[in-house]
């Protein structure tokens, strides 16, 4: 019996569910990077970055290429970069909607829509 597609999708999104992994994928969306180049950009300890890169490798989201003693990482598919762009677009819309709601709430408060807890 095969794993349902929705379960595979959930596992895929769990893999993406770490800020360091998202940052790595964003960097790799621009171009191939050596580990040493990513360290200051991701802002975590080398051992932690190594762990996060291993998770992304196991998920087949990144591949490595070795040149001398330097290991370079790149995305396995341009669709990963596209997914990150789409996520940014969705978040922008959500945040814009929240900003509008906040502005509406502040406007209502300024119009006397705010009542104290004691009703005074």
TORDRENGU-116013 format. One record per residue (C-alpha): residue in one letter; residue number from 1; z, x negated, y. Coordinates in Angstrom, 3 decimals, decimal comma. Layout:
N
<atom><res>A</res><n>NUM</n><z>Z</z><x>X</x><y>Y</y></atom>
...
! end
This chain:
120
<atom><res>X</res><n>1</n><z>0,000</z><x>0,000</x><y>0,000</y></atom>
<atom><res>X</res><n>2</n><z>-1,006</z><x>-1,496</x><y>3,343</y></atom>
<atom><res>X</res><n>3</n><z>1,109</z><x>-1,630</x><y>6,488</y></atom>
<atom><res>X</res><n>4</n><z>0,278</z><x>1,206</x><y>8,921</y></atom>
<atom><res>X</res><n>5</n><z>-1,597</z><x>0,104</x><y>12,017</y></atom>
<atom><res>X</res><n>6</n><z>1,112</z><x>1,428</x><y>14,344</y></atom>
<atom><res>X</res><n>7</n><z>3,671</z><x>-0,796</x><y>12,607</y></atom>
<atom><res>X</res><n>8</n><z>1,397</z><x>-3,838</x><y>12,968</y></atom>
<atom><res>X</res><n>9</n><z>0,965</z><x>-3,001</x><y>16,661</y></atom>
<atom><res>X</res><n>10</n><z>4,732</z><x>-2,764</x><y>17,099</y></atom>
<atom><res>X</res><n>11</n><z>5,166</z><x>-6,191</x><y>15,487</y></atom>
<atom><res>X</res><n>12</n><z>2,421</z><x>-7,571</x><y>17,735</y></atom>
<atom><res>X</res><n>13</n><z>4,172</z><x>-6,283</x><y>20,856</y></atom>
<atom><res>X</res><n>14</n><z>7,505</z><x>-7,661</x><y>19,602</y></atom>
<atom><res>X</res><n>15</n><z>5,818</z><x>-11,061</x><y>19,473</y></atom>
<atom><res>X</res><n>16</n><z>4,863</z><x>-10,611</x><y>23,125</y></atom>
<atom><res>X</res><n>17</n><z>8,372</z><x>-9,433</x><y>23,973</y></atom>
<atom><res>X</res><n>18</n><z>9,758</z><x>-12,680</x><y>25,351</y></atom>
<atom><res>X</res><n>19</n><z>9,328</z><x>-13,908</x><y>28,950</y></atom>
<atom><res>X</res><n>20</n><z>8,626</z><x>-17,511</x><y>27,890</y></atom>
<atom><res>X</res><n>21</n><z>5,891</z><x>-16,421</x><y>25,489</y></atom>
<atom><res>X</res><n>22</n><z>4,295</z><x>-14,232</x><y>28,158</y></atom>
<atom><res>X</res><n>23</n><z>4,375</z><x>-17,146</x><y>30,619</y></atom>
<atom><res>X</res><n>24</n><z>2,770</z><x>-19,463</x><y>28,043</y></atom>
<atom><res>X</res><n>25</n><z>0,023</z><x>-16,934</x><y>27,395</y></atom>
<atom><res>X</res><n>26</n><z>-0,551</z><x>-16,508</x><y>31,138</y></atom>
<atom><res>X</res><n>27</n><z>-0,948</z><x>-20,276</x><y>31,521</y></atom>
<atom><res>X</res><n>28</n><z>-3,301</z><x>-20,448</x><y>28,565</y></atom>
<atom><res>X</res><n>29</n><z>-5,306</z><x>-17,560</x><y>30,027</y></atom>
<atom><res>X</res><n>30</n><z>-6,323</z><x>-19,979</x><y>32,784</y></atom>
<atom><res>X</res><n>31</n><z>-7,207</z><x>-22,943</x><y>30,541</y></atom>
<atom><res>X</res><n>32</n><z>-6,056</z><x>-25,128</x><y>27,678</y></atom>
<atom><res>X</res><n>33</n><z>-2,702</z><x>-26,852</x><y>28,340</y></atom>
<atom><res>X</res><n>34</n><z>-0,782</z><x>-29,746</x><y>26,854</y></atom>
<atom><res>X</res><n>35</n><z>2,854</z><x>-29,035</x><y>26,014</y></atom>
<atom><res>X</res><n>36</n><z>4,028</z><x>-31,444</x><y>28,736</y></atom>
<atom><res>X</res><n>37</n><z>2,006</z><x>-29,493</x><y>31,323</y></atom>
<atom><res>X</res><n>38</n><z>3,586</z><x>-26,206</x><y>30,286</y></atom>
<atom><res>X</res><n>39</n><z>7,217</z><x>-27,366</x><y>30,379</y></atom>
<atom><res>X</res><n>40</n><z>7,726</z><x>-27,279</x><y>34,171</y></atom>
<atom><res>X</res><n>41</n><z>5,739</z><x>-24,042</x><y>34,448</y></atom>
<atom><res>X</res><n>42</n><z>7,678</z><x>-22,189</x><y>31,750</y></atom>
<atom><res>X</res><n>43</n><z>11,040</z><x>-23,635</x><y>32,808</y></atom>
<atom><res>X</res><n>44</n><z>12,741</z><x>-23,904</x><y>29,436</y></atom>
<atom><res>X</res><n>45</n><z>13,979</z><x>-26,792</x><y>27,297</y></atom>
<atom><res>X</res><n>46</n><z>11,357</z><x>-28,637</x><y>25,225</y></atom>
<atom><res>X</res><n>47</n><z>12,902</z><x>-27,505</x><y>21,917</y></atom>
<atom><res>X</res><n>48</n><z>12,892</z><x>-23,883</x><y>23,082</y></atom>
<atom><res>X</res><n>49</n><z>9,265</z><x>-24,132</x><y>24,218</y></atom>
<atom><res>X</res><n>50</n><z>8,378</z><x>-25,585</x><y>20,839</y></atom>
<atom><res>X</res><n>51</n><z>10,017</z><x>-22,599</x><y>19,118</y></atom>
<atom><res>X</res><n>52</n><z>8,146</z><x>-20,133</x><y>21,323</y></atom>
<atom><res>X</res><n>53</n><z>4,840</z><x>-21,889</x><y>20,693</y></atom>
<atom><res>X</res><n>54</n><z>5,521</z><x>-21,742</x><y>16,943</y></atom>
<atom><res>X</res><n>55</n><z>6,009</z><x>-17,960</x><y>17,186</y></atom>
<atom><res>X</res><n>56</n><z>2,677</z><x>-17,640</x><y>19,009</y></atom>
<atom><res>X</res><n>57</n><z>0,953</z><x>-19,872</x><y>16,434</y></atom>
<atom><res>X</res><n>58</n><z>2,317</z><x>-17,827</x><y>13,512</y></atom>
<atom><res>X</res><n>59</n><z>1,012</z><x>-14,677</x><y>15,226</y></atom>
<atom><res>X</res><n>60</n><z>-2,413</z><x>-16,358</x><y>15,568</y></atom>
<atom><res>X</res><n>61</n><z>-2,384</z><x>-15,907</x><y>19,335</y></atom>
<atom><res>X</res><n>62</n><z>-2,722</z><x>-19,624</x><y>20,062</y></atom>
<atom><res>X</res><n>63</n><z>-4,327</z><x>-22,614</x><y>18,369</y></atom>
<atom><res>X</res><n>64</n><z>-3,702</z><x>-26,314</x><y>18,740</y></atom>
<atom><res>X</res><n>65</n><z>-5,891</z><x>-29,355</x><y>19,167</y></atom>
<atom><res>X</res><n>66</n><z>-4,545</z><x>-32,868</x><y>18,940</y></atom>
<atom><res>X</res><n>67</n><z>-5,905</z><x>-35,735</x><y>21,019</y></atom>
<atom><res>X</res><n>68</n><z>-4,023</z><x>-38,937</x><y>20,281</y></atom>
<atom><res>X</res><n>69</n><z>-0,351</z><x>-38,006</x><y>20,493</y></atom>
<atom><res>X</res><n>70</n><z>-0,999</z><x>-35,082</x><y>22,860</y></atom>
<atom><res>X</res><n>71</n><z>-1,105</z><x>-31,550</x><y>21,490</y></atom>
<atom><res>X</res><n>72</n><z>-3,175</z><x>-29,048</x><y>23,462</y></atom>
<atom><res>X</res><n>73</n><z>-2,797</z><x>-25,287</x><y>23,143</y></atom>
<atom><res>X</res><n>74</n><z>-5,367</z><x>-22,603</x><y>23,821</y></atom>
<atom><res>X</res><n>75</n><z>-5,739</z><x>-18,876</x><y>23,215</y></atom>
<atom><res>X</res><n>76</n><z>-7,392</z><x>-17,774</x><y>20,002</y></atom>
<atom><res>X</res><n>77</n><z>-9,191</z><x>-14,973</x><y>21,838</y></atom>
<atom><res>X</res><n>78</n><z>-10,089</z><x>-14,068</x><y>25,420</y></atom>
<atom><res>X</res><n>79</n><z>-8,788</z><x>-10,578</x><y>24,570</y></atom>
<atom><res>X</res><n>80</n><z>-5,245</z><x>-11,928</x><y>24,931</y></atom>
<atom><res>X</res><n>81</n><z>-5,952</z><x>-12,810</x><y>28,574</y></atom>
<atom><res>X</res><n>82</n><z>-7,544</z><x>-9,387</x><y>29,028</y></atom>
<atom><res>X</res><n>83</n><z>-4,440</z><x>-7,688</x><y>27,596</y></atom>
<atom><res>X</res><n>84</n><z>-2,248</z><x>-9,562</x><y>30,087</y></atom>
<atom><res>X</res><n>85</n><z>-4,527</z><x>-8,500</x><y>32,964</y></atom>
<atom><res>X</res><n>86</n><z>-4,367</z><x>-4,875</x><y>31,818</y></atom>
<atom><res>X</res><n>87</n><z>-0,567</z><x>-5,068</x><y>31,548</y></atom>
<atom><res>X</res><n>88</n><z>-0,440</z><x>-6,362</x><y>35,129</y></atom>
<atom><res>X</res><n>89</n><z>-2,609</z><x>-3,447</x><y>36,284</y></atom>
<atom><res>X</res><n>90</n><z>-0,381</z><x>-0,927</x><y>34,494</y></atom>
<atom><res>X</res><n>91</n><z>2,784</z><x>-2,498</x><y>35,930</y></atom>
<atom><res>X</res><n>92</n><z>1,299</z><x>-2,529</x><y>39,419</y></atom>
<atom><res>X</res><n>93</n><z>0,678</z><x>1,203</x><y>39,166</y></atom>
<atom><res>X</res><n>94</n><z>4,168</z><x>1,876</x><y>37,819</y></atom>
<atom><res>X</res><n>95</n><z>5,799</z><x>-0,213</x><y>40,540</y></atom>
<atom><res>X</res><n>96</n><z>3,676</z><x>1,433</x><y>43,239</y></atom>
<atom><res>X</res><n>97</n><z>4,803</z><x>4,831</x><y>41,953</y></atom>
<atom><res>X</res><n>98</n><z>8,442</z><x>3,688</x><y>42,023</y></atom>
<atom><res>X</res><n>99</n><z>8,025</z><x>2,380</x><y>45,576</y></atom>
<atom><res>X</res><n>100</n><z>6,624</z><x>5,760</x><y>46,641</y></atom>
<atom><res>X</res><n>101</n><z>9,535</z><x>7,558</x><y>44,997</y></atom>
<atom><res>X</res><n>102</n><z>12,012</z><x>5,240</x><y>46,700</y></atom>
<atom><res>X</res><n>103</n><z>10,332</z><x>5,847</x><y>50,072</y></atom>
<atom><res>X</res><n>104</n><z>10,475</z><x>9,619</x><y>49,487</y></atom>
<atom><res>X</res><n>105</n><z>14,176</z><x>9,410</x><y>48,587</y></atom>
<atom><res>X</res><n>106</n><z>14,951</z><x>7,358</x><y>51,684</y></atom>
<atom><res>X</res><n>107</n><z>12,991</z><x>9,787</x><y>53,875</y></atom>
<atom><res>X</res><n>108</n><z>14,893</z><x>12,731</x><y>52,389</y></atom>
<atom><res>X</res><n>109</n><z>18,165</z><x>10,934</x><y>52,990</y></atom>
<atom><res>X</res><n>110</n><z>17,207</z><x>10,315</x><y>56,611</y></atom>
<atom><res>X</res><n>111</n><z>16,403</z><x>14,025</x><y>57,077</y></atom>
<atom><res>X</res><n>112</n><z>19,944</z><x>15,035</x><y>56,210</y></atom>
<atom><res>X</res><n>113</n><z>19,190</z><x>15,420</x><y>52,552</y></atom>
<atom><res>X</res><n>114</n><z>22,178</z><x>13,230</x><y>51,745</y></atom>
<atom><res>X</res><n>115</n><z>25,478</z><x>14,936</x><y>51,178</y></atom>
<atom><res>X</res><n>116</n><z>28,783</z><x>13,192</x><y>50,732</y></atom>
<atom><res>X</res><n>117</n><z>30,539</z><x>13,691</x><y>47,389</y></atom>
<atom><res>X</res><n>118</n><z>33,231</z><x>15,864</x><y>49,052</y></atom>
<atom><res>X</res><n>119</n><z>30,692</z><x>18,142</x><y>50,686</y></atom>
<atom><res>X</res><n>120</n><z>31,660</z><x>17,089</x><y>54,195</y></atom>
! end
